[in-house]
Amino acid sequence: MRGWALPLALLVVGACVTYSVARRQQTVTPIAPYKPAVVDPAALAKRLASIQAGWPRSRNFDCSKLKCVALTFDDGPGEYTGRLLDLLRDRGVRATFFVLGEMVAADKGGLLTRRIVEEGHEIGNHSWSHPPLAGLSREQVQRQLGRTEDLVEKLTGVRMRVMRPPYGSTDAEVAAETRREGLAQILWSVDTLDWRDRVPALVIKRACAAKPGAIVLMHDIHPTTIKAVPAVLDTFAKKGYTFVTVSELYGKKAPPVPGRTYTER
């Protein structure tokens, strides 16, 4: 184990407890319910078939020369994901969504899950029920990832190529299983702590402190995060940043390698 691994593991355990409690007990700022648009099933199936034939759709950005930033959203899809997708669509921004299997299962008809893929965003595996993966048995890790992988593929027709271990909890066994599953491990370089401090101004400040090549961690299950997104997008745009998915951040010539861990470009 590397020298930094033990302190990181201890930090993860503490964060796990704090996050789990805060996620369930903290008061959420009310936000108007999202009303999904009526979608023609036949037209959606046709569009998805086209997407699946060439997924993932990576645009050709050279992030060694451009000021790129990858915005990532964890723990959905949820009741605020549709509003976030509207915001991203209106600004022509693509992001990466690390979804939970249990949330995908609760997504009625898979509408939001399909929409993430349909609108060109990258979709990644965030386990089934958000346990810290480090320390689980191989069979348990395989089940957490495999159930989510299979459900997303069933709904969208695409096989995910990136994952994010809940709490950043990973070890050699997790790395080995993600390698077998064909999933690169994506962590982050900027944590907005939006799950703890549900204050849009703080989320904006932390996100926008990112440097070129950063992977920014947020969550689409918190209304305060959704409220912060427009200002985050506008601030980065004024600074001349290009918004990319995680895979686009690394480019087609050197895509994220299954099993390997990434925090930034």
Stockholm file with secondary structure:
# STOCKHOLM 1.0

chainA/1-265         MRGWALPLALLVVGACVTYSVARRQQTVTPIAPYKPAVVDPAALAKRLASIQAGWPRSRNFDCSKLKCVALTFDDGPGEYTGRLLDLLRDRGVRATFFVLGEMVAADKGGLLTRRIVEEGHEIGNHSWSHPPLAGLSREQVQRQLGRTEDLVEKLTGVRMRVMRPPYGSTDAEVAAETRREGLAQILWSVDTLDWRDRVPALVIKRACAAKPGAIVLMHDIHPTTIKAVPAVLDTFAKKGYTFVTVSELYGKKAPPVPGRTYTER
#=GR chainA/1-265 SS CCTTHHHHHHHHHHHHHHHHHHHHHSCCCCCCCCCCCCCCHHHHHHHHHHHHHTCSCCCCCCTTTSCEEEEEEESCCCTTHHHHHHHHHHTTCCCEEEECHHHHHHSGGGHHHHHHHHTTCEEEECCSSCCCCTTSCHHHHHHHHHHHHHHHHHHHSCCCCEECCGGGCCCHHHHHHHHHHTCEEECCSEECCTTTCCCHHHHHHHHTTCCTTEEEEEETTCHHHHHHHHHHHHHHHHTTCEEECHHHHHCSSSCCCTTCEESBC
#=GC SS_cons         CCTTHHHHHHHHHHHHHHHHHHHHHSCCCCCCCCCCCCCCHHHHHHHHHHHHHTCSCCCCCCTTTSCEEEEEEESCCCTTHHHHHHHHHHTTCCCEEEECHHHHHHSGGGHHHHHHHHTTCEEEECCSSCCCCTTSCHHHHHHHHHHHHHHHHHHHSCCCCEECCGGGCCCHHHHHHHHHHTCEEECCSEECCTTTCCCHHHHHHHHTTCCTTEEEEEETTCHHHHHHHHHHHHHHHHTTCEEECHHHHHCSSSCCCTTCEESBC
//
